[in-house]
């Protein structure tokens, strides 16, 4: 079964869609013969420009549909969502820093400015593990006026190298919020650190991962290579992004686990900063070095809606499988009833009947209903189901339009645009 087609890819362009079932590949049967996913992928993949024929069963179509796909380079986009979160407030989520990230951001921002006349922007870098560092520098430049230091590297035997903003930037004025968490790393931390040090925007979330090493590969005669750390990344104020590793490999590797143990993810007061690593932002606000970027507004980890029952549902893929089958059976009706995801968000309701069908489906898949767990996670399950249906109908952007309603980072960001947080933090928004 096709779970999702990549936007802009050759299959999506031909009209193949989520819920389609591949029966034949180049006239060889792949359905109901116990073939592995890895074997299916081997049959589908090939050199760019070559062709592969697939026969597809689609619910409601009496005969198999034949598609001849011309293999091509698959575009992997890094911008997952872009929409108006509230009147005049744009939301953009970037999942990683790839070669096209800045171009994707500029296109999305231009559309939001032209179509929605936004005055504020929420940039979501939560869970973004990094990527191309040069793209991070370019993205930071989008928010800073000319001549501002974005980041610098420095090592024991490597002289200091600095990067500065230019006179080009799509969002140098207007309120800006950056969302980060403990999985925001490397390139994400460079962007966040620059924005925070120049008091350009408000950082909301939890302390970032703390990955800021510059590594250089040295080729060896046998074709392998050794990567040596030669420098570290620093924010404009001088903070070192990299977490310390003097305490040994075990402490370094277990850093995130220790954050759980020490309560850092639940309470900002559990975070211990070293006085000798005090730094100041451009406006004189106190920030600390020692690893990662500490947000201006701390948001604790929310476990109020999670339960073992929900974890079992997610781990077994039941949420995704059920919604995929539901959309496959009801796609035409859903599209006819809801012109877009915004209409769907207002009109579609997870009814008791729908939920009972879902619970019965889960029990067939050996996940028995747990009353206490269901009560704890009911809101989360309902929102996930609704968001996954939206994703299968309109793509990943629609998923975030729905799921962000229970995202506490997102909620706090919208609240901060309405209260006096910007003024209290000495962030003017321009």
KOLTI-241626 format. One line per 10 residues: their letters; for each residue x, y, z of C-alpha. Coordinates in Angstrom, 1 decimal. Layout:
<nodes>
a	X/Y/Z ~ ... .
</nodes>
This chain:
<nodes>
xxxxxxxxxx	0.0/0.0/0.0 ~ 1.2/3.5/-0.8 ~ 1.2/5.4/2.5 ~ 2.2/8.8/1.0 ~ 3.7/10.1/-2.2 ~ 6.5/12.7/-2.0 ~ 5.3/16.1/-3.2 ~ 6.9/16.9/-6.6 ~ 8.1/13.4/-7.1 ~ 7.4/11.4/-10.3 .
xxxxxxxxxx	4.7/9.2/-8.7 ~ 2.8/12.2/-7.3 ~ 3.0/14.0/-10.6 ~ 1.3/11.0/-12.3 ~ -1.6/11.0/-9.8 ~ -0.6/8.0/-7.6 ~ -1.9/8.7/-4.1 ~ -2.1/7.4/-0.6 ~ -4.2/4.3/-0.2 ~ -3.3/2.9/-3.7 .
xxxxxxxxxx	-2.2/-0.7/-3.7 ~ 0.6/-1.9/-5.9 ~ -0.4/-5.3/-7.4 ~ 2.2/-5.7/-10.3 ~ 5.6/-4.2/-10.9 ~ 6.8/-4.7/-14.5 ~ 4.1/-7.4/-14.8 ~ 5.5/-9.3/-11.8 ~ 3.0/-10.0/-9.0 ~ 3.9/-8.4/-5.7 .
xxxxxxxxxx	0.5/-8.7/-3.9 ~ -0.4/-11.5/-1.5 ~ 2.9/-13.4/-2.0 ~ 4.6/-12.4/1.2 ~ 7.1/-10.1/-0.4 ~ 9.1/-7.8/1.9 ~ 9.0/-4.0/1.7 ~ 12.7/-4.0/0.9 ~ 12.1/-6.3/-2.1 ~ 9.4/-3.9/-3.4 .
xxxxxxxxxx	11.7/-1.0/-3.1 ~ 14.4/-2.8/-5.1 ~ 11.9/-3.4/-7.9 ~ 10.8/0.2/-7.9 ~ 14.1/2.0/-7.6 ~ 16.5/2.4/-10.5 ~ 18.6/4.8/-12.5 ~ 17.3/8.3/-13.3 ~ 15.5/8.3/-16.7 ~ 14.6/4.6/-16.7 .
xxxxxxxxxx	11.0/3.5/-16.5 ~ 9.0/1.2/-14.3 ~ 5.4/0.0/-14.9 ~ 3.1/-0.5/-11.9 ~ -0.5/-1.9/-11.9 ~ -2.4/-0.4/-9.1 ~ -5.7/-1.2/-7.4 ~ -7.7/1.8/-6.3 ~ -10.9/1.5/-4.3 ~ -13.9/2.3/-6.5 .
xxxxxxxxxx	-12.1/1.7/-9.7 ~ -13.2/-1.7/-11.3 ~ -9.9/-2.5/-13.1 ~ -6.3/-2.1/-12.3 ~ -4.8/1.2/-13.2 ~ -1.5/1.2/-15.1 ~ 1.1/3.8/-14.5 ~ 4.5/4.1/-16.2 ~ 6.8/6.0/-13.9 ~ 9.9/7.6/-15.3 .
xxxxxxxxxx	12.4/7.4/-12.5 ~ 13.9/10.7/-11.4 ~ 15.7/12.3/-8.5 ~ 13.4/12.5/-5.6 ~ 13.0/16.0/-4.1 ~ 13.2/15.9/-0.3 ~ 11.8/19.1/1.1 ~ 12.8/20.5/4.5 ~ 9.9/22.9/5.0 ~ 7.0/20.8/6.3 .
xxxxxxxxxx	4.4/23.4/7.0 ~ 3.5/27.0/6.1 ~ 0.2/28.6/6.9 ~ -1.6/31.5/8.8 ~ -1.8/30.4/12.4 ~ -3.9/33.4/13.5 ~ -4.9/36.6/11.8 ~ -1.7/38.2/10.6 ~ 0.5/35.5/12.1 ~ 2.5/33.2/9.9 .
xxxxxxxxxx	3.8/29.8/10.9 ~ 6.7/28.0/9.1 ~ 8.1/24.6/10.2 ~ 11.5/23.5/9.0 ~ 12.4/19.9/9.8 ~ 16.1/20.0/8.7 ~ 18.6/22.1/6.9 ~ 19.0/20.9/3.3 ~ 20.3/22.5/0.1 ~ 16.9/24.0/-0.8 .
xxxxxxxxxx	15.9/25.1/2.7 ~ 16.4/28.8/2.3 ~ 14.7/28.8/-1.1 ~ 11.8/27.0/0.4 ~ 11.6/29.4/3.3 ~ 11.7/32.5/1.0 ~ 8.9/31.1/-1.2 ~ 6.7/30.3/1.8 ~ 7.4/33.7/3.4 ~ 6.6/35.5/0.2 .
xxxxxxxxxx	3.3/33.7/-0.1 ~ 2.3/34.5/3.5 ~ 3.2/38.1/3.1 ~ 1.3/38.5/-0.2 ~ -1.7/36.5/0.6 ~ -2.1/37.0/4.4 ~ -0.3/40.3/5.0 ~ 1.3/38.8/8.1 ~ 2.9/41.0/10.8 ~ 4.3/38.3/13.0 .
xxxxxxxxxx	6.1/35.0/12.2 ~ 6.6/31.8/14.2 ~ 9.6/29.7/13.0 ~ 9.3/26.2/14.3 ~ 12.8/24.5/14.6 ~ 11.7/22.0/17.3 ~ 13.0/18.5/16.5 ~ 15.3/19.9/13.7 ~ 18.6/18.1/14.0 ~ 20.5/20.4/11.7 .
xxxxxxxxxx	22.1/19.8/8.3 ~ 23.9/22.2/6.0 ~ 25.5/24.9/8.1 ~ 25.9/27.3/5.3 ~ 22.1/27.2/4.8 ~ 21.6/28.0/8.5 ~ 23.8/31.1/8.1 ~ 21.7/32.1/5.1 ~ 18.5/31.6/7.0 ~ 19.7/33.7/10.0 .
xxxxxxxxxx	20.5/36.4/7.5 ~ 16.8/36.5/6.5 ~ 16.1/38.0/10.0 ~ 19.1/40.3/10.7 ~ 19.9/43.7/9.2 ~ 23.3/44.2/7.5 ~ 26.6/43.8/9.2 ~ 25.6/41.7/12.2 ~ 27.7/38.7/13.2 ~ 25.8/35.5/12.8 .
xxxxxxxxxx	28.3/32.9/14.1 ~ 32.0/32.4/14.4 ~ 34.3/29.4/14.6 ~ 37.5/29.1/16.6 ~ 39.9/26.3/17.5 ~ 43.2/25.9/19.2 ~ 45.1/25.7/16.0 ~ 42.4/27.3/13.8 ~ 42.1/31.1/13.6 ~ 38.7/32.7/14.2 .
xxxxxxxxxx	36.4/32.8/11.2 ~ 33.2/34.9/11.2 ~ 30.0/35.1/9.2 ~ 28.0/38.3/8.9 ~ 24.5/39.2/7.7 ~ 24.1/41.0/4.4 ~ 21.6/43.6/3.2 ~ 19.2/41.0/1.9 ~ 16.6/39.6/4.3 ~ 12.9/38.7/4.0 .
xxxxxxxxxx	11.9/39.3/7.6 ~ 14.2/41.9/9.1 ~ 11.2/43.7/10.7 ~ 8.1/42.3/12.3 ~ 7.7/40.1/15.4 ~ 9.6/36.8/15.3 ~ 9.3/33.7/17.5 ~ 11.6/30.7/17.3 ~ 10.4/27.3/18.7 ~ 13.1/24.9/19.8 .
xxxxxxxxxx	13.5/21.8/22.0 ~ 16.1/19.3/23.2 ~ 16.2/17.8/19.7 ~ 17.0/21.0/17.9 ~ 20.7/20.8/17.1 ~ 23.6/22.2/15.2 ~ 22.3/24.4/12.3 ~ 19.1/25.0/14.3 ~ 21.2/26.3/17.2 ~ 23.2/28.6/15.0 .
xxxxxxxxxx	20.0/30.3/13.8 ~ 18.5/30.4/17.2 ~ 21.6/31.7/18.9 ~ 22.0/34.6/16.4 ~ 18.4/35.6/16.7 ~ 18.5/35.5/20.5 ~ 21.9/37.4/20.9 ~ 20.7/40.2/18.7 ~ 17.3/40.4/20.5 ~ 15.7/39.9/17.1 .
xxxxxxxxxx	13.1/37.4/18.2 ~ 11.7/35.5/21.2 ~ 12.9/31.9/21.7 ~ 10.3/29.6/23.2 ~ 10.7/25.9/24.2 ~ 13.4/24.0/26.0 ~ 17.2/24.0/25.9 ~ 18.6/22.8/22.6 ~ 20.7/19.7/22.0 ~ 24.2/21.5/22.2 .
xxxxxxxxxx	26.0/20.3/19.1 ~ 28.5/22.8/17.8 ~ 31.7/21.1/16.5 ~ 33.6/21.9/13.3 ~ 35.0/18.6/11.9 ~ 37.4/18.2/9.0 ~ 37.9/14.9/7.1 ~ 41.5/13.7/6.5 ~ 41.7/11.0/3.8 ~ 43.7/7.9/4.4 .
xxxxxxxxxx	45.6/5.8/1.7 ~ 43.0/2.9/1.8 ~ 40.1/5.3/0.8 ~ 38.8/5.8/4.3 ~ 39.0/9.0/6.3 ~ 39.4/10.3/9.8 ~ 37.2/13.2/10.9 ~ 38.9/15.4/13.4 ~ 37.4/18.2/15.5 ~ 39.2/21.4/14.7 .
xxxxxxxxxx	37.0/24.2/16.1 ~ 33.7/25.0/17.8 ~ 30.8/27.2/16.8 ~ 30.0/30.3/18.9 ~ 27.0/32.6/18.9 ~ 27.5/36.3/18.3 ~ 27.8/37.1/22.0 ~ 30.6/34.4/22.4 ~ 28.6/31.5/23.7 ~ 29.9/28.1/22.8 .
xxxxxxxxxx	27.1/26.0/21.4 ~ 28.8/22.6/22.0 ~ 28.1/20.8/25.3 ~ 31.2/19.9/27.3 ~ 32.7/16.5/27.1 ~ 35.5/16.7/29.7 ~ 33.5/14.5/32.0 ~ 33.9/11.5/29.7 ~ 32.1/9.7/26.9 ~ 29.4/8.2/29.1 .
xxxxxxxxxx	28.3/11.5/30.5 ~ 28.4/13.1/27.1 ~ 26.4/10.3/25.4 ~ 23.8/10.3/28.2 ~ 23.2/14.0/28.3 ~ 19.6/13.9/27.2 ~ 18.8/11.0/29.6 ~ 20.3/13.0/32.4 ~ 18.1/16.0/31.5 ~ 15.1/13.7/32.2 .
xxxxxxxxxx	16.7/12.4/35.5 ~ 17.5/15.9/36.8 ~ 14.1/17.2/35.9 ~ 15.3/19.8/33.4 ~ 12.6/19.0/30.9 ~ 9.9/19.7/33.4 ~ 11.3/22.6/35.4 ~ 13.6/25.4/34.3 ~ 14.9/25.8/37.9 ~ 16.5/22.3/37.6 .
xxxxxxxxxx	19.0/23.7/35.0 ~ 22.2/24.8/36.6 ~ 24.2/27.5/34.8 ~ 27.8/28.3/35.6 ~ 28.4/32.0/36.6 ~ 31.6/32.1/34.7 ~ 29.7/31.5/31.5 ~ 27.5/34.6/31.6 ~ 27.0/36.5/28.4 ~ 24.9/39.4/27.4 .
xxxxxxxxxx	22.7/39.9/24.3 ~ 22.8/43.2/22.3 ~ 20.2/44.7/24.6 ~ 22.0/43.6/27.8 ~ 19.9/40.5/28.6 ~ 21.7/37.8/30.5 ~ 22.3/34.5/28.6 ~ 24.5/31.5/29.5 ~ 27.0/29.4/27.6 ~ 27.9/25.9/28.5 .
xxxxxxxxxx	26.0/24.0/25.8 ~ 22.9/24.6/23.8 ~ 20.6/27.6/23.6 ~ 18.3/28.2/26.6 ~ 15.0/29.7/25.5 ~ 13.7/33.1/26.7 ~ 10.4/31.4/27.6 ~ 10.7/27.8/29.0 ~ 7.9/25.4/28.2 ~ 8.0/22.1/30.2 .
xxxxxxxxxx	7.5/18.7/28.6 ~ 3.8/17.9/28.6 ~ 3.0/14.3/29.6 ~ -0.6/15.0/30.7 ~ -2.1/13.3/27.6 ~ 0.3/10.3/27.2 ~ -0.3/6.8/28.5 ~ 0.9/3.3/27.9 ~ -2.3/2.7/25.9 ~ -1.5/5.6/23.5 .
xxxxxxxxxx	2.1/4.4/23.3 ~ 0.9/0.9/22.3 ~ -1.3/2.4/19.6 ~ 1.4/4.5/18.1 ~ 4.1/1.8/18.4 ~ 2.0/-0.7/16.5 ~ 1.1/1.9/13.8 ~ -2.6/1.6/14.4 ~ -3.4/5.3/14.3 ~ -1.8/5.6/10.8 .
xxxxxxxxxx	-3.2/2.3/9.5 ~ -6.8/3.0/10.5 ~ -6.8/6.6/9.1 ~ -5.2/5.4/5.8 ~ -8.0/2.8/5.4 ~ -10.7/5.3/6.4 ~ -9.5/7.8/3.8 ~ -9.2/5.1/1.2 ~ -12.9/4.2/1.8 ~ -14.3/7.7/2.1 .
xxxxxxxxxx	-12.0/10.0/0.1 ~ -14.5/11.2/-2.4 ~ -17.1/12.0/0.3 ~ -14.5/13.8/2.5 ~ -13.3/16.0/-0.4 ~ -16.8/16.8/-1.5 ~ -17.8/17.8/2.0 ~ -14.8/19.9/2.9 ~ -13.3/22.2/0.3 ~ -9.9/22.5/2.1 .
xxxxxxxxxx	-8.3/21.7/5.4 ~ -9.6/24.8/7.1 ~ -13.2/23.9/6.3 ~ -12.4/20.3/7.4 ~ -11.0/21.6/10.7 ~ -14.2/23.4/11.5 ~ -16.7/20.8/10.2 ~ -15.2/17.3/10.8 ~ -15.9/15.7/14.1 ~ -14.6/12.5/15.6 .
xxxxxxxxxx	-17.9/11.0/16.6 ~ -18.5/8.3/19.2 ~ -19.3/5.9/16.3 ~ -16.0/6.8/14.6 ~ -14.1/6.3/17.9 ~ -15.8/2.9/18.5 ~ -14.8/1.7/15.1 ~ -11.2/2.8/15.8 ~ -11.2/1.0/19.2 ~ -12.5/-2.1/17.6 .
xxxxxxxxxx	-9.9/-1.9/14.9 ~ -7.2/-1.6/17.5 ~ -8.5/-4.6/19.4 ~ -8.3/-6.7/16.2 ~ -4.7/-5.6/16.0 ~ -4.2/-6.9/19.6 ~ -4.2/-3.6/21.4 ~ -7.0/-3.9/24.0 ~ -8.7/-0.7/25.2 ~ -7.5/0.4/28.6 .
xxxxxxxxxx	-10.1/2.6/30.2 ~ -7.8/4.8/32.3 ~ -5.3/5.1/29.5 ~ -8.0/6.0/27.0 ~ -9.4/8.6/29.3 ~ -6.0/10.2/29.8 ~ -5.1/10.2/26.1 ~ -8.6/10.6/24.5 ~ -8.0/14.2/23.4 ~ -4.6/13.3/22.0 .
xxxxxxxxxx	-6.0/10.3/20.1 ~ -8.9/12.3/18.7 ~ -6.6/15.1/17.5 ~ -4.1/12.6/16.0 ~ -6.8/10.8/14.1 ~ -8.2/14.0/12.7 ~ -4.7/15.3/11.8 ~ -3.7/12.1/10.1 ~ -6.9/12.1/8.0 ~ -6.1/15.7/6.9 .
xxxxxxxxxx	-2.6/14.6/6.0 ~ -3.8/11.8/3.8 ~ -6.2/14.2/2.0 ~ -4.1/17.3/1.7 ~ -0.5/16.5/2.6 ~ 1.8/17.2/5.6 ~ 1.0/20.9/5.8 ~ -2.6/20.0/6.7 ~ -1.4/17.7/9.4 ~ 0.2/20.6/11.3 .
xxxxxxxxxx	-2.8/22.8/10.8 ~ -4.7/20.3/13.0 ~ -2.1/18.9/15.3 ~ -0.7/22.2/16.4 ~ -3.9/22.8/18.4 ~ -2.4/20.6/21.1 ~ 1.2/21.7/20.6 ~ 2.0/23.7/23.8 ~ 5.0/25.4/22.1 ~ 2.7/26.7/19.4 .
xxxxxxxxxx	0.0/27.8/21.9 ~ 2.6/29.6/24.0 ~ 3.9/31.4/20.9 ~ 0.5/32.7/20.0 ~ -0.1/33.8/23.6 ~ 3.2/35.7/23.6 ~ 2.1/37.7/20.6 ~ -0.9/38.9/22.6 ~ 0.6/39.6/26.1 ~ 3.6/41.7/27.1 .
xxxxxxxxxx	6.3/39.0/26.7 ~ 8.2/40.8/23.9 ~ 8.3/44.0/26.0 ~ 9.3/42.2/29.2 ~ 12.2/40.5/27.3 ~ 13.3/43.7/25.7 ~ 12.5/42.4/22.2 ~ 11.1/45.0/20.0 ~ 10.2/42.8/17.1 ~ 12.1/44.8/14.5 .
</nodes>
